[in-house]
Amino acid sequence: MGRIFEVRKSAMFARWDKMAKNFTRIGKEIAIAVKAGGPDPDNNPALRRCYLNAKACNMPKDRVEAAIKRAMGKDKTDYEEIVYEGYAPHGVAVMVETATDNPTRTVANVRMHFTKGQGALGTSGSVAFGFNRMGEFKVKNAGHNTEDLELDLIDFGLEEIGEDADGNIIIRTAYNEFGNMAKALEEKKIEVISAELTRIPTNTVELSEDQANEVLKLVDNLEQDDDVQKVYHNLK
């Protein structure tokens, strides 16, 4: 019983850590969105996206509102969005999106994670060519026929449509069509679970289980860094 309890406790702490990281990430996204477009989600598509993603990860409404107030306050933190590129072990390309108030600290930490993980931090553009930046919407599958939905949305920038492991519909658009698709889904009253800008690799690298674990350990360490928002890679 003691062993089972320890395993359950460890899993619980891992969920809490992940939730805390998500809340921090969304808090920074809110600060950036408010700075760019103001505190009214009706007139700020980026802030509306933050509301959606906060709901998707069960972030309480009062924490969202508190983040907006902080972003409007005199003591607000100004975050700079910086993307780093590099290689994990075995030639796997990695892109790291950060939001930081101290770029010197952030680049030092990111370089440390790459070095300790037997990878290498690269220069701007060194791996970005291998990723397509796209808009991605997760839509509740409320009896939608994906073929009908594809025809209905193709004029609004739809490039890919499919289902995830939970049966939700995944819709992808070109980066510059993100706003058009968001507006179309809203007007058609299609329930969106989450919406984000993502980076999809054009080619993937297949490795052995041991090699893949080395890569994933580096990715996990990067994701745990407080300044890191998202990590993308081309490991299959």
C-alpha positions in Angstrom: 0.0 0.0 0.0 2.8 2.4 0.8 4.4 1.9 -2.6 1.0 2.5 -4.4 0.5 5.7 -2.3 3.9 7.0 -3.3 3.2 6.4 -7.0 -0.1 8.1 -6.7 1.4 11.1 -4.8 4.1 11.4 -7.4 1.5 11.5 -10.2 -0.5 14.0 -8.4 2.5 16.3 -7.9 3.3 15.9 -11.6 -0.2 17.1 -12.6 0.1 20.0 -10.2 3.4 21.0 -11.7 2.0 20.8 -15.2 -1.1 22.8 -14.2 1.1 25.5 -12.6 3.3 25.7 -15.7 0.2 26.1 -17.9 -1.2 28.8 -15.7 2.2 30.7 -15.9 2.4 30.3 -19.6 -1.2 31.6 -20.2 -0.5 34.5 -17.7 2.4 35.6 -19.9 0.3 35.2 -23.1 -2.4 37.4 -21.4 0.2 40.1 -20.6 1.5 40.1 -24.1 -2.0 40.2 -25.6 -3.2 43.0 -23.4 -0.1 45.1 -24.1 -0.7 44.6 -27.9 -4.4 45.0 -28.1 -5.9 46.1 -24.8 -8.0 44.4 -22.1 -11.3 44.0 -24.0 -11.5 40.4 -25.5 -14.3 41.5 -27.8 -11.8 43.8 -29.6 -8.7 41.7 -29.0 -8.6 38.3 -30.8 -5.3 37.4 -29.1 -6.9 37.9 -25.7 -10.0 35.8 -26.8 -7.6 33.0 -27.6 -6.1 33.3 -24.2 -9.6 32.9 -22.6 -10.2 29.8 -24.7 -6.9 28.2 -23.7 -7.3 29.1 -20.1 -10.6 27.4 -20.1 -9.1 24.3 -21.8 -6.6 23.9 -19.0 -9.1 24.7 -16.2 -7.5 28.0 -15.2 -10.0 29.7 -12.9 -11.7 32.8 -14.2 -10.5 34.9 -11.3 -6.9 34.1 -12.1 -7.5 35.1 -15.7 -9.0 38.4 -14.6 -6.2 39.0 -12.1 -3.7 38.5 -15.0 -5.4 41.1 -17.1 -5.4 43.6 -14.2 -1.7 43.0 -13.6 -1.0 43.5 -17.3 -2.8 46.9 -17.1 -1.1 48.0 -13.8 1.9 50.3 -13.3 4.0 47.5 -12.0 3.3 45.2 -15.0 6.1 43.0 -16.4 7.0 43.6 -20.0 7.7 40.3 -21.7 9.7 39.9 -24.9 8.9 37.0 -27.2 12.1 35.3 -28.4 12.4 32.1 -30.4 15.6 29.9 -30.1 16.6 27.2 -32.5 18.9 24.2 -32.1 19.5 20.5 -32.4 18.8 17.8 -29.8 20.9 14.6 -29.9 20.8 12.5 -33.1 20.1 15.5 -35.4 16.5 16.3 -34.1 15.6 19.9 -34.8 14.1 21.9 -31.9 12.4 25.3 -31.7 11.9 27.0 -28.4 9.4 29.8 -27.9 10.1 32.0 -24.8 8.5 35.0 -23.1 11.0 36.8 -20.9 11.7 39.9 -19.0 15.4 39.1 -19.0 16.8 37.8 -22.4 20.3 37.4 -21.0 19.1 35.0 -18.4 16.9 33.2 -20.9 19.5 32.5 -23.6 21.9 31.3 -20.9 19.4 28.9 -19.5 18.3 27.6 -23.0 22.0 27.1 -24.0 22.6 25.2 -20.7 19.7 22.9 -21.4 20.9 22.1 -24.9 24.5 21.6 -23.7 23.5 19.3 -20.8 21.2 17.4 -23.1 24.0 16.7 -25.6 22.5 19.1 -28.1 23.5 22.5 -29.5 21.9 25.9 -29.6 21.9 27.2 -33.1 21.6 30.5 -34.9 18.4 32.2 -36.0 17.1 30.4 -39.1 19.1 27.2 -38.6 16.1 24.9 -38.2 13.1 27.2 -38.7 12.9 26.3 -42.4 11.9 22.7 -41.4 8.7 23.9 -39.7 5.5 25.4 -41.0 3.9 27.9 -38.7 0.2 27.2 -38.6 -3.0 28.0 -36.7 -4.5 25.1 -34.9 -8.0 24.8 -33.5 -9.3 22.0 -31.4 -13.1 21.8 -31.9 -15.6 19.8 -29.9 -17.0 17.0 -32.1 -20.7 17.6 -31.6 -21.8 15.3 -34.4 -19.9 17.2 -37.1 -19.1 15.4 -40.3 -15.5 16.2 -41.1 -16.0 16.1 -44.9 -18.9 18.5 -44.6 -16.9 20.7 -42.2 -14.0 20.7 -44.6 -16.2 22.0 -47.5 -17.7 24.6 -45.1 -14.4 26.0 -44.0 -12.1 25.7 -47.0 -12.8 29.3 -48.0 -11.6 30.5 -44.6 -8.1 29.1 -44.9 -8.5 25.5 -44.0 -5.4 23.4 -44.8 -5.8 20.2 -42.7 -8.6 18.6 -40.8 -8.7 15.4 -38.7 -9.4 14.0 -35.2 -7.2 13.6 -32.2 -7.1 10.6 -29.8 -10.0 12.0 -27.8 -12.2 12.3 -30.8 -12.0 16.1 -31.0 -11.7 17.7 -34.4 -8.3 19.4 -35.2 -8.4 22.2 -37.8 -5.2 23.7 -39.2 -4.8 26.9 -41.2 -1.9 28.8 -42.6 -0.4 31.3 -40.1 -1.9 34.3 -41.8 -5.4 32.8 -42.0 -5.6 32.2 -38.2 -7.9 35.3 -37.7 -10.2 34.4 -40.6 -10.7 30.9 -39.3 -11.3 32.0 -35.7 -14.0 34.5 -37.0 -15.6 31.8 -39.2 -15.8 29.3 -36.4 -17.3 31.9 -34.1 -19.9 33.0 -36.6 -20.9 29.4 -37.4 -21.2 28.8 -33.6 -18.8 25.9 -33.7 -17.5 25.3 -30.2 -13.7 25.8 -30.0 -11.9 24.0 -27.1 -8.6 25.6 -27.7 -6.8 27.8 -30.4 -3.1 28.4 -30.8 -0.3 29.2 -33.2 1.9 26.1 -33.6 4.9 24.9 -35.6 4.5 21.7 -37.6 7.6 19.9 -38.9 7.8 19.3 -42.6 9.9 16.1 -42.1 10.4 13.9 -39.0 13.3 11.9 -37.7 12.7 8.3 -36.5 15.0 7.0 -33.7 15.3 4.0 -31.5 13.5 4.1 -28.1 16.7 4.9 -26.2 17.7 7.6 -28.6 14.2 9.1 -28.6 14.3 9.1 -24.8 17.5 11.2 -24.9 15.7 13.7 -27.1 12.6 13.8 -25.0 14.6 14.3 -21.8 16.1 17.5 -23.3 12.6 18.6 -24.5 11.2 18.1 -21.0 14.0 20.0 -19.4 13.4 22.9 -21.8 9.6 22.8 -21.1 10.2 23.0 -17.3 12.2 26.3 -17.7 10.1 29.2 -16.4 10.9 31.4 -19.4 9.9 28.8 -22.0 6.4 28.9 -23.4 6.4 26.0 -26.0 8.9 23.6 -27.5 8.6 22.0 -30.9 10.7 19.2 -32.5 10.7 16.9 -35.5 11.1 13.6 -33.7 8.6 11.1 -35.1 
